[in-house]
């Protein structure tokens, strides 16, 4: 597997060590041998809202440091145009449409999420990695 786009929720689970999903995301990433993981500026924006709202400077800095572990995928104008198409056709929220459009633009092999709706509208690009059967 080549480049995998990570949805914001998965990054949040990792950084905030979510009791149920943090380990599951880390294990899925470990199983994806040879894969590179990427995030967009939108992922950064969505992840930082919580720490900023709570005034948690330590968590904010943890996120900023964690972001450096990933390929940085830009959101050019073409991705916004594609996101508008996705919103218009499928009624997606703007952030969800932008995540898909960014992953498509950068020719990612997958967009990992925990949102089943994204898989239905992305023609299989988006995968709910937390609902996938685990290998024995």
N, C-alpha and C positions, 0 to 999 in steps of 0.2 A: 504494500500500500504506500502511496506517495504522500501527498499533502492532505491533511484533515483539518477542516475548520471547526473550531470549538465554539459552541453557543455560550453565551454569557453564563447561563445557569450552571454549566459544568465547571467553569472557572470558579464561580462562587462556591460550589460544593467543595472544590479542592482547597481553595485558600482558607475558607472558613471551617474546614474540617467537619462538614455536615455529617451528623451521626449516622444517617442511613446511606447517603449517596457519595460521600467523599471517598471512601475506600473503593467503592464500586467504580468510580470514574478512574481512579489511579490504577486499578487492576486492568480496566479496559485499555488504558493507554499503554500499560506494560505489555499486554498481549499483542498490540499493534506493532510488531517488530519492524523496524526500518521506516516507520512512518515519521513524518514531520508534522507538527501541529502548528496551526496558525490562528491568529486572532486579528480582528479589525479594530479601528478606533471606536466603533460602536460598542464592542465588547468591553473595552476599557471604560467607556462612559457609563454603561449599565452597571458594571462591577463597582465603580467608585461611589455611586449614589448612596448606598447604604452606609458605608463608613463616614461619608461626609455628613449625612443627615444625623448620625449618632454622635458626631464630633469625635470619632475614633481615629486619631492621627496615626496610631501604631498600625492599625489594620489597613488604613489608606496606604501607608508606606510599604506594608507587606504586599499589597496588590501591585504597586508600582514596581517593586523588585521582581515579583513573580512574572509580570508581563514580559520581562526580558528573556524568559525561557522559550518564547514562541516566535515563529516567523510573523513579521508585521505586515499585514495585508491591507493595502490602501483601499479607500472607497472613492474611486474616481466618478466623474459625472455619469459615465455609462452605467455604473451600478445603480445610481439613483433612478435613471430612466427605466432600467429593468425592474427595479423595485416598484415603480409606479405601475408597470404592466402587471406585476404579480398582485399588487393591491387591487387593481381594477378587475382582474379576472377572477381572483379567489377570495377577495375580501379580507386579506391579511392585514394585521396591524403593521404600521410602518417599520418598526424594528425587525419584526420577523421577515418581512419582505426584503429588507436590506441585508440581513444575514444570508439569506438564500442568494440574493443577487451578488453579494461579495464572493461567496463560495463559487458561484458559477463563473464570475469574472476571472478569478484566479485559477480556474480549472482544477479546483480541489477534487479529490477522489471521493470525499464524503464531507458532510456537515453533521457533526455529532451533536445531539441535543437530547432532551428528555421530553420533547413535544411531538406526539404522534401526528398532529395536524400538519407539521412541516413536511413530513415524508410524503403525505398524500398530494401536496401541491408542487413538490419539487421533482417529481418523477423518479423518486428513489434516491436522490442525492442526500437528503436529510434522513438520518437514521437515529431512532431512539435507542441509543447505545445502552441505556439502563434497562431496557426491556428485552434485550437480546439474550438468547440462551447462552449460558456459560459453558465453555468447553470443559470436559472432564479431565 
